[in-house]
Each structure stands twice: as structure tokens, then as C-alpha cells.
């Protein structure tokens, strides 16, 4: 009886018991697996957060690097500008120092006492350098026979009037050549040469001019320094009086001022190889005194002497001299009496009481056939032998 009742109770409950066991097992299994799943999710979330942090960190580092690079560039630019400013300041100071030194040298030279030592410079009114060449003996003789004093009169002119007149010439490419010895012999006879440390040559006239002014300043303490070509007629008394009227001007440049064309053709006689420095083709030079004769004051001659290593030379000597004074406080005096034409022009002026300082022919850049015609120009346009001795200096 008991056995049957037990069977009836068990069979209906078997499925329910199985389902319950399954549910309990699933619940138990879910609970067992839940901590592991949460941990995995947390790891995934943590990994994502790390990735985001890394991305943000990389972006921040990149931006920071760009900012740093920008800051560095700004500092570099600031430093570069500071260096440029410093360079300009140094350059300005160097120019001021150079100007001060030049002024000081001018003062030192001007204040030299010529009576204390025999080797110091002799005080004179003006020094005239007549540009000549080895082959120009006949030209020199034509000047000695006309307007240029000789012998005792030449020495007397220097002592009494302070006027030094010398033919200036350098030496040949090979020293002590026949040409040099001929000049030595001529100088021994007339004692009217001033020898320069310069190699003679037509295309070296700019260098010769620089050498003349530099060495003349070292030898004579003059108020004026004059350059003349050996085919030009000069009235010494009129020249001296004219310069004396400008002696109160510290930096004066006197002559016939011109502004000729800059020649570019290779076949041109006065071609300027550095024509490109003067602008476009067809331009003219700046104003400068014609090369036949011009005069400069002591301060300008001293300036040339001090700065000769850095003074640029152009092809033409007169242009070169004019270029040295550009940018300086120099008074340019355009005196047309420094460039009278030969008779009848200079003769008519002489008859009118207006003596010419110098006479020559423009087409020849001097007196045409000067050896033959110098005496004629002197006879018609000369001031007379006594004029230079009566000049009020």
C-alpha cells in the first residue's frame, strides 16, 4: 500500500523537479560566471579609456610640440632682429669712429709745426702738380718757355709766395730703365720734378692722381692742391688770386664742372667698363670737374690721403676724383675761367680785363698741337710775368 502511494507522488513531480534543478543550476552557473564577465567588461572599458587617454595625450603632446616650435621660431626671429640691430649699431659706431679718426688726423696734420723739425711738412699756399709722361719732353719745354717759372724764379716763387710748381711723374714698369734715367737727367737740369711711387701708364691716371694728392699732403702743408695737364695754358697769378678768394671754405672743389655721357661701346676712347653702376644706357655721370685742371682744398686732399686704400677708381680720372667727394659736405665751385677756349676766346676776356685761369681746346682735351701753339696762346692770353708776384695772397 505504501509502495503505490510513493510511485504516484514521484512520477508527476519528475518533470517539475528536473526543470527546477535546471533552473537552479542555471542560476548557480550564472552567479558563478557573473564576476568573470564583469571583470572582462571592466578590462575592455579600461582599455578603451586607456586608448582615449593615449589619443588625447598624443594630441596634447603634438599641440605642445607645435607651440614649443612656434615659441622657438619666435625666439629665433627675435634673436635675428636683435643681431641685425646690433650689426647696424656696430656699423654706425664704426663709421662714426672712422669719421672721428679722419677728423682727428686732419687736425693733427693741420696743426703740425713746420719749424720744429727739418723733416716736417713745409707750409705753403698751393702745390701744383703738372701731369706729364716720359714721352712729353717737348710739352714740358713749351711750358718752361711760357707760363712756368724756371731755375731761381721757381725757387723764389715757393719761398716768397708759397707756390710750388712741379711736373709729377712716376717710374717705368722696370725701375732704373732708360726712361727713368732720362727723367733723372732732366730733373738734375731743371729741378722741377716731383717723383711718385707710381707705375706710369695711360690707364693708370686715376691711381696717379690718388698718389699725387696723398704724397703731396705728406710733403707740403698747403691750403690748396692743384692738378694740371701739360698741354694747358695757365695764368699763375690769376689762379692764385682765385683760390685765395675761397680760402675760408674748408672743403672746396674748384674747376669747370660737367656731366658727360657714360660711354659703353668697347671702341669708345673714354669707355667706362663699370657703366652699369651709373644706371640705364644713355645716362650721364654726376657733376665733376673736367680733368684738364682742378683744385681742391687741404681737407679734401687729406681725406684722399687717409682713405686712399678704399677709394674706388673708375676708368676716367676726372670722374674718379668727383666720385670720391659724393656724399661728403663739399662745395662744388663751377668757375668757367678754368676752361677758356684758346684765342680768340681767352684773348677777348683778357682785353676785357677778365683774365682766364686756364685755356685749352675742348676738342683736343688740351691745346691742340700744344708744342707749337703754347707760345701763341701765352702771348695773346697771358697775364704778364709780374702778375704772380703781385698776387695778393
matplotlib code that plots the C-alpha trace (Angstrom):
import matplotlib.pyplot as plt

x = [0.0, 2.8, 4.7, 1.9, 1.3, 5.0, 5.1, 2.0, 3.7, 7.0, 6.1, 4.2, 6.9, 9.8, 9.5, 8.9, 11.9, 14.0, 13.0, 13.7, 17.1, 17.9, 16.8, 18.7, 21.8, 21.5, 21.1, 24.0, 26.1, 25.1, 26.2, 29.4, 30.1, 29.0, 32.2, 34.3, 32.1, 32.1, 35.9, 36.2, 33.9, 35.9, 39.1, 37.5, 36.3, 39.7, 41.4, 39.1, 39.7, 43.5, 43.2, 41.3, 43.7, 46.6, 44.9, 44.3, 47.8, 49.3, 47.2, 48.2, 51.9, 51.6, 50.0, 52.5, 55.4, 53.9, 53.6, 57.1, 58.3, 56.4, 57.9, 61.4, 60.9, 59.7, 62.7, 65.0, 63.3, 63.7, 67.4, 67.9, 66.3, 68.5, 71.6, 70.6, 70.0, 73.4, 75.1, 73.6, 74.7, 78.2, 78.4, 77.2, 79.7, 82.5, 81.5, 81.4, 84.8, 86.3, 84.9, 86.3, 89.7, 89.7, 88.9, 91.5, 94.1, 93.2, 93.5, 96.8, 98.2, 96.9, 98.4, 101.9, 104.6, 106.9, 109.7, 110.4, 111.9, 113.5, 111.6, 108.1, 105.9, 106.6, 103.8, 102.8, 99.8, 99.3, 101.0, 100.6, 101.2, 101.6, 100.7, 103.3, 104.6, 108.0, 107.4, 106.3, 109.7, 108.7, 105.4, 107.4, 109.8, 106.8, 105.6, 109.1, 109.3, 105.9, 104.0, 106.1, 109.0, 112.4, 115.5, 115.9, 112.5, 110.9, 112.6, 111.8, 108.1, 108.0, 109.8, 108.1, 104.6, 104.2, 103.5, 105.0, 105.0, 106.3, 106.0, 104.6, 105.7, 106.1, 108.5, 108.6, 107.5, 111.2, 112.9, 116.1, 115.2, 116.4, 113.2, 113.8, 117.3, 116.2, 113.8, 116.6, 118.9, 116.1, 115.4, 119.1, 119.0, 115.7, 114.9, 111.2, 110.0, 108.1, 108.6, 105.7, 105.6, 103.5, 103.9, 103.3, 100.6, 97.6, 95.1, 96.6, 95.8, 93.2, 95.8, 98.4, 96.0, 95.5, 99.2, 99.9, 97.4, 98.4, 102.1, 101.8, 99.8, 102.6, 105.3, 103.6, 101.1, 99.3, 95.9, 95.2, 96.4, 96.1, 96.3, 97.1, 97.7, 101.0, 99.1, 97.1, 98.0, 97.7, 98.0, 99.6, 98.7, 95.0, 94.9, 96.5, 94.1, 91.1, 92.0, 92.7, 89.1, 88.0, 90.4, 87.8, 86.0, 87.2, 86.1, 86.0, 86.4, 87.0, 87.0, 84.8, 82.0, 80.5, 78.4, 79.3, 77.6, 78.7, 80.2, 79.6, 80.9, 84.2, 85.6, 85.0, 88.1, 86.7, 84.7, 83.5, 83.8, 81.6, 78.9, 76.2, 76.8, 75.5, 72.0, 70.5, 72.2, 72.3, 72.7, 75.2, 77.9, 77.4, 78.8, 82.6, 85.4, 87.0, 90.4, 92.5, 92.7, 91.0, 91.9, 90.9, 91.3, 93.6, 90.8, 89.8, 93.4, 93.9, 90.7, 92.1, 95.4, 93.8, 91.2, 93.3, 93.2, 89.4, 88.8, 87.5, 88.9, 86.9, 88.3, 88.3, 90.5, 88.2, 85.1, 87.1, 88.0, 84.4, 83.1, 85.4, 83.5, 80.0, 78.3, 80.6, 79.9, 81.8, 81.2, 81.5, 82.6, 81.9, 84.3, 84.3, 87.5, 89.2, 88.2, 88.5, 89.0, 92.2, 92.2, 90.1, 88.0, 90.7, 92.2, 88.8, 88.5, 92.0, 91.2, 88.1, 90.2, 88.9, 91.9, 91.4, 92.8, 93.4, 92.9, 92.7, 90.6, 87.8, 88.1, 91.7, 91.2, 94.1, 95.7, 95.7, 99.3, 100.3, 104.1, 103.7, 100.9, 101.6, 103.7, 101.0, 98.3, 100.7, 101.3, 97.6, 96.1, 99.0, 98.7, 102.3, 105.3, 104.7, 101.1, 102.0, 104.4, 101.8, 99.0, 97.6, 97.6]
y = [0.0, 2.3, 1.5, 2.5, 5.8, 6.6, 5.9, 8.1, 11.0, 10.7, 10.4, 13.6, 15.6, 14.3, 16.8, 19.7, 18.5, 18.4, 21.9, 23.2, 21.5, 23.0, 26.5, 26.2, 25.0, 27.8, 30.3, 28.9, 28.8, 32.5, 33.6, 31.7, 33.3, 36.9, 38.1, 36.9, 38.7, 41.9, 41.7, 41.3, 44.2, 46.3, 45.3, 46.3, 49.6, 50.2, 49.5, 51.9, 54.6, 54.0, 54.3, 57.5, 58.9, 58.0, 59.7, 62.8, 62.7, 62.4, 65.3, 67.3, 66.4, 67.4, 70.7, 71.3, 70.5, 72.8, 75.5, 74.9, 75.1, 78.3, 79.7, 78.7, 80.3, 83.5, 83.5, 82.8, 85.8, 88.0, 87.0, 87.6, 91.0, 91.8, 90.7, 92.9, 95.8, 95.2, 95.0, 98.3, 99.9, 98.5, 99.7, 103.1, 103.3, 102.2, 104.9, 107.5, 106.2, 106.4, 109.9, 110.9, 109.4, 111.1, 114.5, 113.9, 113.1, 116.2, 118.3, 116.6, 117.3, 120.8, 121.6, 120.4, 123.0, 123.0, 124.8, 122.3, 119.6, 119.5, 116.5, 118.0, 119.4, 122.9, 125.4, 126.8, 128.3, 125.9, 122.9, 122.5, 119.1, 119.1, 115.7, 114.6, 111.4, 110.0, 110.9, 114.5, 116.3, 118.8, 119.6, 120.3, 122.6, 124.5, 125.2, 126.2, 128.7, 130.3, 130.4, 128.2, 129.8, 128.2, 127.9, 130.6, 132.1, 128.7, 128.5, 132.2, 131.6, 128.9, 130.9, 134.2, 133.3, 129.8, 128.5, 125.1, 124.1, 120.6, 118.1, 115.0, 111.6, 108.1, 105.4, 102.8, 99.2, 98.2, 100.7, 102.4, 101.9, 104.3, 106.3, 106.7, 107.8, 110.4, 111.9, 111.9, 113.8, 116.3, 116.8, 117.4, 120.2, 121.9, 120.7, 120.8, 117.2, 115.5, 111.7, 109.5, 105.9, 105.0, 102.9, 105.2, 104.3, 106.0, 103.7, 104.4, 108.1, 107.6, 105.8, 108.5, 111.3, 109.5, 109.0, 112.7, 114.1, 111.6, 112.1, 115.9, 116.2, 114.3, 116.6, 120.0, 121.6, 123.6, 125.4, 124.1, 121.3, 121.7, 119.2, 120.4, 118.6, 119.5, 120.8, 123.5, 127.2, 128.6, 132.2, 131.5, 134.9, 134.6, 131.0, 132.1, 135.1, 132.9, 130.2, 132.9, 134.0, 130.5, 130.0, 130.4, 127.3, 124.1, 121.6, 123.2, 121.6, 124.1, 123.7, 123.6, 121.3, 118.9, 115.8, 113.9, 110.7, 107.3, 105.6, 101.8, 100.8, 98.9, 101.0, 104.4, 106.2, 107.0, 103.9, 103.1, 99.4, 99.8, 101.7, 99.6, 101.4, 104.6, 103.4, 102.6, 103.1, 106.7, 108.1, 110.8, 111.0, 113.0, 116.6, 116.7, 119.0, 118.5, 116.8, 119.4, 121.5, 121.5, 122.5, 121.0, 122.4, 120.9, 118.9, 117.1, 116.3, 115.0, 112.9, 111.3, 110.6, 109.0, 106.9, 106.0, 102.2, 102.1, 104.8, 103.2, 104.1, 104.4, 104.4, 108.2, 110.2, 113.2, 111.0, 109.1, 112.3, 113.5, 110.2, 110.5, 113.6, 112.3, 112.0, 114.5, 118.0, 119.5, 122.8, 122.4, 125.7, 125.8, 128.5, 128.9, 130.8, 127.4, 126.3, 129.2, 128.3, 129.4, 132.6, 134.4, 133.5, 133.9, 136.9, 138.8, 138.1, 139.4, 142.6, 143.0, 142.7, 139.3, 137.0, 133.3, 130.9, 128.3, 127.9, 124.8, 123.4, 121.0, 119.0, 118.1, 117.9, 120.4, 122.9, 121.4, 121.0, 122.5, 122.2, 124.6, 126.8, 127.2, 130.3, 131.9, 131.3, 132.7, 135.8, 136.5, 135.3, 135.5, 137.8, 139.0, 137.9, 140.2, 139.1, 136.2, 138.3, 140.9, 138.5, 139.3, 136.0]
z = [0.0, 0.9, -2.3, -4.6, -2.9, -3.3, -7.0, -7.6, -5.8, -7.6, -11.3, -11.8, -10.0, -12.0, -14.8, -12.4, -10.4, -13.5, -14.6, -11.1, -11.0, -14.4, -13.3, -10.1, -12.0, -14.5, -11.7, -9.9, -13.1, -13.9, -10.5, -10.8, -14.2, -13.4, -11.6, -14.5, -17.1, -15.1, -14.9, -18.7, -19.3, -16.9, -18.8, -22.1, -20.7, -19.1, -22.4, -24.2, -21.6, -22.0, -25.8, -25.4, -22.9, -25.2, -28.1, -26.0, -24.7, -28.2, -29.4, -26.4, -26.9, -30.6, -29.8, -27.1, -29.6, -32.2, -29.5, -28.5, -32.1, -32.6, -29.4, -30.6, -34.0, -32.4, -30.2, -33.2, -35.1, -32.0, -31.8, -35.5, -35.3, -32.2, -34.1, -37.1, -34.8, -33.1, -36.5, -37.6, -34.3, -34.7, -38.3, -37.3, -34.5, -36.9, -39.3, -36.5, -35.3, -38.8, -39.3, -35.9, -36.7, -40.0, -38.5, -35.8, -38.4, -40.4, -37.2, -36.4, -39.8, -39.9, -36.5, -37.4, -36.7, -39.7, -37.9, -35.2, -37.3, -40.7, -41.9, -41.2, -43.9, -45.3, -45.0, -48.5, -50.2, -53.0, -54.7, -58.4, -59.9, -63.7, -65.1, -67.6, -69.2, -70.3, -73.9, -73.2, -73.1, -75.7, -73.9, -70.7, -72.5, -74.0, -70.5, -69.2, -72.1, -71.4, -68.1, -65.8, -64.0, -64.2, -62.0, -59.4, -60.1, -59.4, -56.0, -55.3, -56.1, -53.5, -50.8, -51.3, -52.5, -51.2, -54.7, -55.6, -59.3, -60.2, -63.0, -61.5, -62.8, -61.6, -62.8, -65.5, -65.0, -64.7, -62.4, -63.5, -67.1, -69.8, -69.4, -65.7, -66.3, -68.8, -66.3, -63.7, -66.1, -66.9, -63.3, -62.5, -65.1, -64.2, -60.6, -61.4, -61.0, -58.3, -58.4, -57.4, -56.3, -59.3, -62.5, -65.5, -68.0, -69.7, -68.0, -64.6, -64.4, -61.6, -59.5, -60.4, -59.2, -55.9, -55.5, -56.2, -53.6, -51.0, -51.3, -51.7, -48.5, -46.7, -48.1, -48.1, -45.8, -48.4, -48.4, -52.0, -54.2, -58.0, -60.8, -64.4, -67.7, -69.5, -72.6, -70.8, -70.5, -67.0, -65.6, -62.2, -60.7, -61.7, -60.4, -57.0, -56.6, -57.5, -55.0, -52.3, -52.6, -51.5, -48.7, -46.0, -47.3, -45.6, -48.2, -51.7, -55.1, -57.9, -61.7, -64.8, -63.7, -66.3, -66.6, -69.7, -71.1, -69.8, -72.8, -73.1, -76.5, -76.4, -79.3, -77.4, -76.2, -72.8, -72.3, -68.8, -68.1, -65.0, -66.9, -65.2, -62.0, -63.4, -64.3, -67.7, -71.0, -72.1, -68.6, -67.7, -65.0, -61.8, -61.8, -61.7, -62.7, -66.1, -65.9, -67.6, -64.4, -61.0, -57.4, -54.0, -50.5, -47.9, -46.1, -49.3, -50.2, -46.6, -46.9, -50.1, -48.3, -45.3, -47.2, -50.3, -49.7, -50.0, -52.7, -55.8, -59.2, -62.4, -65.9, -66.2, -63.8, -63.6, -62.9, -60.3, -58.3, -58.4, -57.1, -54.0, -52.9, -53.4, -50.1, -48.4, -47.4, -50.3, -52.1, -55.9, -57.5, -61.2, -62.4, -66.2, -66.2, -65.6, -69.1, -71.5, -75.2, -76.9, -78.9, -79.7, -76.6, -73.9, -75.8, -75.7, -72.0, -71.4, -73.3, -71.2, -68.0, -67.1, -67.2, -67.7, -65.1, -67.8, -71.6, -73.8, -76.7, -75.8, -79.0, -78.1, -74.3, -74.2, -76.5, -80.0, -81.1, -77.8, -78.5, -81.5, -80.2, -76.5, -77.1, -79.2, -76.6, -73.9, -76.0, -76.6, -73.3, -70.8, -67.8, -67.8, -65.8, -62.9, -62.2, -60.0, -57.9, -57.4, -56.4, -53.0, -51.1]

ax = plt.figure().add_subplot(projection="3d")
ax.plot(x, y, z, "-o")
ax.set_aspect("equal")
plt.show()
